[in-house]
Amino acid sequence: MNRRALSKLLVVAVSVLLAPLLLAQNEDYSRPFPGHRVIGNLYSVGTYDLGVFLITSEAGHILINTGLDGSTALIRQNMQSLGFRLEDIQILLTMQAHWDHTEALAEIKSITGAEMWATAKDARVLEDGGFSDAQFGGSESFKPVQVDKIIKQGDLIDLGNIRLTVHDHPGHTEGSSSYSMEVNENGRDYAVVIANMGSINPGKQLVVDPTYPGVADDFASTYLKQKAMQVDVWVAAHASQYGLHDKYRAGQEYSPDTFVDPDGFLKTVERYERLYMEQVSQERRTE
């Protein structure tokens, strides 16, 4: 058996062995965590590890991600604790069309009548319930949700006083996206980013039998774009990615500077980029 064939066999074996682990619900994904203000009109209303973010305005709210099936009640409770109603959500967004961030989208859309907005490549996956996901597809992993509007790089999402810019940051999924806005508190402007990080799931192939065509280029472009961003405050799809529990404790008094961490953002992007380069080198050695 040549090295290329062996590499293919190993990829298949790893994917098969890891699939149950990847689809198992990490207890921190459903573990409750109190809703809290991140900065300005940006709030965290998710679980201990899954980032669900609420951006508020007098004209209605934007919800980014939902977490697992059954998380609607927790999101509602966290919103109520902060003085907001689930029913006032007008726009639903997601950072990546994977089950752990999308399972409650259809339910919340039904309850609120909110519009689902997504990038074109993630819209496809949202509408077929994960069936066409390049890495984990082949079966439905969450309830399909109809997408009402396609968004793309540079689009501005306006709702009341919300001005949210869309950033294409593909790789983790084909249509992964981040969002940025400016917040002013106490006379200071803060560049705020809800960032989809370029993490690489186990079993994903970059250059040898790539998981999808162009995936390596997508990751490389995402790291380049993110390193060039101006960032003061940032959050991510997983609390563990942005160090939530190192920065904030439940009940902590609000300060706009709690999540200020530009160096941490850059270091995290660079860490994922190093892991990417190591995997590319490893794949090419076994080609």
N, C-alpha and C positions, 0 to 999 in steps of 0.2 A: 504493500500500500504506500503510495507516494505521500509526501508531506501535505500537499493540497487536499487530497482526499481525506487524510487523517484530520486535518483542520476542520473540514466540513463535518466529519463524524463527531468530533468533539463539540462543535457548536450545537449540533442537534442534541447531543446527550446532555449538555449543560442546560439547554433551553427546556428539555423535558423534565429534568430533575428540579429546576428552579421554578417552573411554572406554578406548582402548588404553593410554594413559598411566596411568590410574587402576588398571587391572588388571595392569599390568606390575609385576613383583616388584622393588621397590627393593632394591638390593644390601645396604643396611643392615638390611633386614627379616630377611635370612637370615645376616648376618655374625655369627659367634659373639662372645659377650662373657661373661666369667666371672660365675658366680653370686655374689651377695654379700648380706650382711645389711643391710637398710635400717634397721630399728629393732626391738627386742624380738623377737617371733616372726614378723616380716614380712621376707621375702626376695625378691630379684629373681632370677629364673631364666630370663629371656628372652634376646633377641638384642641387638645393638648399638642398635637403635631400637625394637623391639617389646616393650612391657611385659608380662611374664608374671610373676605374683606368687604366692608360696607363703606361706600362713599355717599355722604348725605347731602341733600339740598332741600329747600322749601318746595321745589317742584317735583320731588320724588327722589328715590335713591337708586344707586347702582350696586349690585351684588356681584362679586367676583369669586367664582368657585362655590361649591356647596358641600363637599365632603361625601360621606358614604350614604347609602340608602338608610333612611331612618334618622338623618341628621336635621331634618326640617324643624322638629320640635326644639332642639338645642339652639339652632340658629335663631328661631323666633324668641326663645327665652333670653338669649344674649342680647338681641336687639331691644327687647322690652326693658331689660335692665339698664340700657343706655338711653332709653327714652324714645325709641323708634318702633314703628310697626312693620311687620313683614309685608303686609298688604300694600305698603307705599313704595315697594320696589318697582321701578319702571323698566330697568334694563338689567339683563343677566349677561355676564361675561365669564369666560373661563381662560385660564392660562395654558392649559394643556388638556387634550381630550382623552384623559385616562380615567378609569372607573373611580379611583379614590378621590377625584375632584369633581365628578360629574353625576354621581348616582342619584342625587336629589334634585337635579335641574328640572326634569320633567314635572315633578310634583310641585315645586315652587312656582314654575311657570303656570301651571294649572290654577294654583291658589291665587296668584297675584295678577295674572293676565299680563305679566311683564314680557317684553320682547327679548328673544335670545339673539345676541349678536356674536359673530365668530369669524375667524379667518377662513378662507375658502377651504383649505386643506383639513382644518379641524372640523369645519361644518359638515363635511362628508362623514366623518367618524361619529359626530354627535347624532346625525340623523339616522345612522344605521346601528346605533347602540354599541359602537366599538367593534363591529364586525370587520370593518375595513382597516382597522389599525394595523400599521405595517409590522409591528413586532408581536402584539398580543391578540391580533384579530383571529377570525375564523369562527367566532361565536359571539353572541350578544353578551356583553359584560355589564351593561346598564340600560335602563329604559331609554329608547330613542327620544330625542327632543328636536322639534322643528326649529330650524334657524330662520329668523325673520330678516336679518340683514347681514351682509358680508362686509367685514372690515379689513383694512390693509395698512401696511406701513405708512405712518404719517397722518393717518386719519385723526380728526379731532372729534371726540365724543362730548357733546354739549348737553347738559341737563341742569336747568337752573343756573347756579353759580359754579357748577362743575365744568372744568375744561381738562379733559383726559386725553392724552396722546397715545396712539397705538404704536407698538414697536414689534416688528416681525423678528422673533428670536427662535428659529426652528432648530430641530435636532432631536430634542427630547421627544417631541412628536413633530410630524411634518408641518403642523401649523401653530406651533407654540408661540405665545405672544406675551409681551410685557406691556405695562402701562405707566405713564409718568404724568406728573402734574406739579404745579407750584403752589406752595402753601405759605402764607404770610402770618407770622405770629410775633407779637410784641415788637413790631417794626423790622423783623428779620424775614427774608425770603429763604425758604427751604426747598431744594429740589428733591422731590419724593418719587420713588420708583417702586412699583409692585412688580417684582422681577421674576421671570421664569428662568431658573438657572439651567445651565447646560450640563446637567448630570446625565450619565450614561447608564442605563439599566443593564444588569447582568444579562448576557446572551445577545446583546445588540452588536451587530457587525458593522464596521465602518468602511473598510476598503476591500476586504476579501469577502466575496458574496455579501455585499452590503445589505442591510435590513431594508433599505429602500434606496433607489438611485439618487446620488447626490448627498447622502446623509453626512458624509465626512465634510463636504464643503459647507453644509448647513451649520454644523457645529462650529467650524472654523470662523464663519462669518459672524455667528452669534457672539463668540468670545471677543472678536475684534470690535464689534459694535458696542458691547457692554463695557469694555475697557475704555471706550471713548466717551461714555456717558458722564454727565455731571450728576453726582449723587450725594445728597446729604443724609437722607433717611431712606431706608429700604426694608422691604419685607419680601417674603418668597412663599412658594406653594407649600413648603414644609417649615414648621417652626424650627426644626433642627438645622435647616440650612442657614437661617439668619440669626440664630442664637437667641431666640425669643426668651428662653428661660434663664439665660445669663444676663439679659438686659432688663427683664421685667418680672416682678413677683405679683401674684394676685393681690389686689387691694392697694397696690402701690399708688402713691399720689401722682397725678398727671403732671408731666413736664414735657414740653415740646422737644427737649433735647434727649429724652430717654433712648430714642432709636437713631440718633445721629451716629453714623458709622461709615463714613466714606472709605476709610482704609480697609475696613472689614469687607466691604463690597468688592473692592478691587482684589483683595487677597483671595476671596472665595472664587471669583471668576478665574483668577490665575491658577488656583488649585485644580479646578475642573479642567482647565486647558492643559495642565501638565498630565493629568490622568488620561485625557484624550490623546495626547502625543505619545504617551507610553503604550496605549492600546494600539494605535496605528503602527508603531514600530514592532510590537509583538505580532500583530497580524501579518505584517510583511515578512517577518522572519520565518513564519510557518507556511508562507504561501508556496 
